[in-house]
Each structure stands twice: as structure tokens, then as C-alpha cells.
Amino acid sequence: MSKPMNDVQEKSLREVADHLHRLNYAVIKAVEAGLSVELMRASRFHNEQGGWGDQLIPIIHHTSED
């Protein structure tokens, strides 16, 4: 069983979730505009305390004739 999150952790999790929703919406808009979007891990951030997080870069392919 994991430990409960503290206030800072909960706020950080909500911020990641909020930004992820925005990113997903931006991906949808880009695809609707004729692009293909691939998110690829560019690096992994480590906090030297056992925590880590993937950092992403977009790979964009133009798919329409516009």
C-alpha cells in the first residue's frame, strides 16, 4: 500500500492532469488541421530521490495537401 500524497504532490498531480488534457486537445486540433502527431520520450528527469518523469517531444508529419 502506498503512502497518501501530501498537498504539494496532489497539486502537482492535478497540474500534470490539467496540462495533459490541454495537450490532448492540441493534438486533436493538429490532427484535424491535417497533421499527424507522435509524442516521443526525449529524456527522463530524475530527482535523485527515486522519482522520475518522462519528458516528451512532438514528431510532426504533414499529411494534407494544404
C-alpha positions in Angstrom: 0.0 0.0 0.0 1.4 3.4 -0.9 1.6 6.4 1.3 -1.1 9.1 0.9 0.1 12.2 -1.1 0.8 15.5 0.6 -0.7 18.8 -0.6 2.2 19.6 -2.8 2.1 16.2 -4.5 -1.7 16.4 -5.0 -1.4 19.9 -6.5 1.4 18.7 -8.8 -0.7 15.7 -10.0 -3.6 18.0 -10.7 -1.3 20.3 -12.7 0.0 17.4 -14.8 -3.5 16.1 -15.4 -4.7 19.6 -16.5 -1.8 20.1 -18.9 -2.3 16.6 -20.3 -5.9 17.4 -21.1 -4.7 20.6 -22.9 -2.1 18.6 -24.7 -4.6 16.0 -25.9 -6.9 18.8 -27.1 -4.0 20.4 -29.0 -3.2 17.0 -30.6 -6.8 16.7 -31.7 -6.8 20.2 -33.3 -3.4 19.5 -35.1 -4.8 16.2 -36.5 -8.0 17.9 -37.6 -5.7 20.5 -39.3 -4.0 17.8 -41.4 -1.0 16.8 -39.3 0.0 13.6 -37.7 1.4 13.9 -34.2 3.6 11.4 -32.4 4.9 12.1 -28.9 8.3 10.6 -28.2 10.2 10.4 -25.0 13.2 12.8 -25.3 14.6 12.3 -21.9 13.9 11.1 -18.4 14.1 13.5 -15.4 15.4 12.0 -12.1 15.1 13.9 -8.8 17.9 11.9 -7.1 15.4 10.5 -4.6 14.0 7.7 -6.6 11.4 9.8 -8.5 11.5 10.2 -12.3 9.4 11.5 -15.1 9.5 11.2 -18.9 9.9 14.4 -20.9 8.3 14.4 -24.4 8.9 16.0 -27.8 6.4 16.0 -30.7 7.2 14.4 -34.0 5.0 16.1 -36.6 4.1 14.8 -40.0 2.3 16.9 -42.6 -0.5 14.7 -44.1 -2.6 17.1 -46.2 -2.1 18.9 -49.5 -2.9 22.3 -47.9 
